[in-house]
């Protein structure tokens, strides 16, 4: 299934994408797409529904984040060897983990806001994992059984805040609008090989990132199992898993986002995001 949340910001409803690409309203069956409704049992019930029995949603309706605000929004750094190289950093021996603020999650096509005082706001197309059942001290061979599905994340990052303000990455990762996810939460049964998905990001019509999840240093199953050794992952938690090369920081000279820029962000089978950039106006 491809699950979605649609409607005005703060008033999203749950839905699914039918075989023809039409969004269907699921709100008569569940209240939202969240940790309580993406358990294996709940997903099985949703899968049994005939999409044609559900009301169609008008074309052009806004997409919200494909899962409601997560309890944890965890990220993995330098998880592509070629991205580590462009960052002039060694390939990590174990996953580098940091937090993004849960309230930076937003819809896939919502505006990206450059934070106050920022001069180095950057982009990162990433595969995100959505947890479907509680995971603690699990084995890698079982890890994908704890995953509800996958989605796109644009891990927006302020590089000066991240690397020049004391070395704590989360400073550059959690500003409002820095976590668009979606458009769809694609359940695991529809993703044949999560470690072989083409991924890309276009900036102002030019392709700047062009990669594949097969070059991840640590794969999705390893990441879920690894994180579960240090913390409990709960249903609805989101893990974004790192980016291939082509970020602005790695260009010569570096290129950073400015007001008026546009981005198209995509991963094979998981849809596309379309974003415009604005300056902070507060």
C-alpha positions in Angstrom: 0.0 0.0 0.0 0.9 3.6 -0.4 -0.5 5.5 2.6 -0.8 9.3 2.6 -2.1 12.2 4.8 -3.9 14.9 2.9 -5.6 18.2 3.6 -4.9 21.5 5.2 -1.9 21.8 7.5 -2.8 20.6 11.0 -6.1 19.1 9.8 -4.7 16.2 7.7 -6.8 13.1 7.0 -5.5 9.5 6.3 -5.7 8.1 2.8 -4.3 5.6 0.4 -3.2 5.7 -3.2 -5.2 3.2 -5.4 -3.9 1.4 -8.5 -4.9 4.3 -10.7 -3.1 6.8 -8.6 -6.2 8.3 -7.1 -6.1 9.3 -3.4 -8.8 7.6 -1.4 -10.1 8.8 2.0 -9.5 6.3 4.8 -10.9 8.5 7.6 -14.0 6.3 8.1 -11.6 3.4 9.1 -8.7 5.1 10.9 -8.2 8.5 12.5 -4.7 9.1 11.2 -1.5 7.5 9.8 0.5 7.2 13.0 2.1 4.7 15.4 -1.3 3.3 16.4 -2.5 2.6 12.9 0.6 1.2 11.2 1.1 -1.9 13.2 1.2 -5.2 11.2 -2.4 -6.0 12.3 -3.7 -2.6 11.4 -2.0 -2.6 8.0 -3.4 -6.1 7.3 -6.9 -4.7 7.9 -6.3 -1.7 5.7 -5.0 -3.9 2.9 -8.2 -5.9 2.9 -10.3 -2.8 2.1 -11.4 -2.4 -1.5 -10.1 1.1 -2.5 -13.0 1.6 -4.8 -15.3 1.7 -1.7 -13.5 4.7 -0.4 -14.3 8.3 -1.4 -11.9 9.9 -3.9 -9.9 13.0 -2.8 -9.9 15.9 -5.3 -6.8 16.1 -7.4 -4.4 18.8 -6.2 -5.2 18.4 -2.5 -2.2 19.1 -0.3 -0.1 16.2 1.0 0.9 16.3 4.7 3.8 14.3 6.1 3.0 10.7 5.3 3.1 9.8 9.0 1.9 12.1 11.8 4.5 13.8 14.0 6.9 11.0 15.2 8.0 10.5 18.7 11.5 10.1 17.5 13.1 11.5 14.3 16.5 9.9 14.1 19.1 10.4 11.4 22.3 8.6 10.2 25.3 10.7 9.1 27.9 9.9 6.5 26.2 6.7 5.4 27.4 6.8 1.8 31.1 6.4 1.3 31.2 8.9 -1.6 29.3 11.5 0.4 31.9 11.1 3.2 34.6 11.7 0.7 33.0 14.9 -0.6 32.7 16.0 3.0 36.4 15.2 3.6 35.5 12.9 6.4 36.4 9.2 7.0 33.8 6.5 6.4 32.4 5.7 9.8 33.1 2.3 11.4 29.7 2.4 13.1 26.6 4.4 12.2 26.8 8.1 13.2 23.4 8.9 14.9 21.8 12.3 15.7 18.4 13.7 16.2 16.2 15.9 14.1 13.4 17.7 15.9 10.1 15.9 15.5 8.4 19.3 14.8 10.5 19.9 11.7 8.5 17.2 10.0 6.2 18.7 7.3 4.5 17.8 4.0 6.6 16.9 1.0 5.6 19.9 -1.0 5.5 22.5 1.8 7.8 25.5 1.7 11.4 25.2 3.0 12.3 28.2 5.3 15.9 29.3 5.6 16.5 29.9 9.3 17.3 33.2 10.9 21.0 33.9 10.5 21.6 31.1 8.1 24.1 31.4 5.2 24.7 27.6 4.5 21.3 25.8 4.2 21.8 22.6 2.3 19.8 19.7 0.8 20.0 15.9 1.2 17.8 13.3 -0.5 17.4 10.4 1.9 15.5 7.1 2.3 13.5 7.2 5.5 12.3 4.2 7.5 9.1 4.2 9.4 8.9 1.8 12.4 5.7 -0.3 12.7 6.2 -2.1 16.0 8.3 -1.7 19.1 11.9 -2.6 18.6 14.5 -3.1 21.4 17.6 -5.3 21.2 16.5 -6.9 17.9 18.7 -8.9 15.5 19.5 -7.6 12.0 18.0 -10.7 10.4 14.6 -9.8 11.9 14.9 -6.0 11.7 12.7 -5.4 8.6 9.8 -7.2 10.4 9.7 -4.1 12.7 9.4 -1.7 9.7 6.0 -0.5 8.5 7.4 1.1 5.3 9.6 3.6 3.6 9.4 7.1 2.4 11.5 10.1 1.1 13.0 12.6 3.4 14.8 15.8 2.4 17.2 16.1 5.3 17.6 19.9 5.2 20.8 21.0 7.0 22.3 24.3 8.0 26.0 23.5 7.7 27.4 26.4 9.7 25.1 25.6 12.6 26.0 21.9 12.2 29.8 22.2 12.0 30.9 25.6 13.1 28.9 26.0 16.3 30.5 23.5 18.7 30.3 20.3 16.7 26.8 19.0 17.6 25.1 18.1 14.4 21.5 18.5 15.7 22.0 22.3 15.8 21.9 22.3 12.0 19.3 19.7 11.5 16.1 20.6 13.4 14.9 24.0 12.3 11.2 24.3 11.3 10.6 22.8 7.8 13.8 20.8 7.9 12.1 17.4 7.7 9.7 17.0 4.8 8.6 13.4 4.5 6.4 11.7 1.9 4.4 12.0 -0.3 3.7 8.3 0.4 4.5 5.8 3.2 5.1 2.7 1.0 4.6 -0.5 3.0 7.5 -3.0 2.9 5.6 -5.5 0.8 5.7 -3.1 -2.1 9.4 -2.4 -1.9 11.2 -5.4 -3.6 14.7 -4.4 -2.6 15.2 -1.5 -0.3 19.0 -1.7 -1.0 18.6 -1.0 -4.7 16.5 2.2 -5.2 17.5 5.0 -7.5 17.4 8.4 -5.7 17.9 12.0 -7.0 17.5 15.7 -6.2 17.1 18.5 -8.8 17.9 22.0 -7.8 16.4 24.7 -10.1 15.9 22.1 -12.8 19.5 20.7 -12.6 20.2 17.3 -11.2 22.7 17.6 -8.4 22.2 14.3 -6.6 22.0 11.0 -8.4 22.6 7.9 -6.3 21.3 4.5 -5.2 20.6 3.0 -1.8 22.9 0.1 -2.8 25.9 2.3 -1.9 24.8 2.8 1.7 27.6 1.9 4.1 25.0 0.5 6.6 21.8 -0.9 5.1 18.3 -0.4 6.4 18.1 -3.6 8.4 21.5 -3.0 10.0 20.5 0.5 11.0 17.2 -0.5 12.7 18.9 -3.3 14.6 21.8 -1.1 15.6 19.7 1.8 16.9 17.6 -0.7 18.9 20.7 -1.6 20.9 20.7 1.9 22.4 17.1 3.0 22.5 13.6 1.6 22.1 12.1 2.4 18.7 8.3 2.9 18.9 5.7 2.6 16.1 5.6 5.8 14.1 9.3 6.7 14.7 11.2 7.8 11.6 14.8 7.1 10.8 16.4 8.9 7.9 19.4 7.0 6.6 21.9 9.3 4.9 22.5 10.9 1.5 24.5 10.2 -1.6 27.0 12.8 -2.9 25.9 16.0 -4.6 25.1 18.2 -1.6 25.9 21.9 -1.8 28.6 21.8 0.8 30.6 19.4 -1.4 30.5 21.6 -4.5 33.5 23.7 -5.6 32.7 26.4 -4.7 30.0 25.4 -2.2 26.4 26.2 -3.2 23.7 26.8 -0.7 19.9 27.3 -0.8 18.5 30.8 -1.4 15.0 32.3 -1.5 13.3 31.4 -4.7 15.1 28.1 -5.3 13.1 25.0 -6.2 13.8 21.3 -5.5 12.5 18.1 -6.9 13.3 15.1 -4.6 12.7 11.5 -5.6 13.3 7.9 -4.8 12.3 5.0 -7.1 8.9 3.7 -6.1 8.4 6.2 -3.3 7.2 9.2 -5.3 8.5 12.8 -5.5 8.7 15.9 -3.4 8.4 19.5 -4.9 9.6 22.4 -2.7 10.2 26.1 -2.9 12.6 27.9 -0.6 11.8 31.1 1.3 13.8 33.3 3.7 12.7 33.5 7.4 10.4 36.4 7.8 9.8 36.5 11.6 
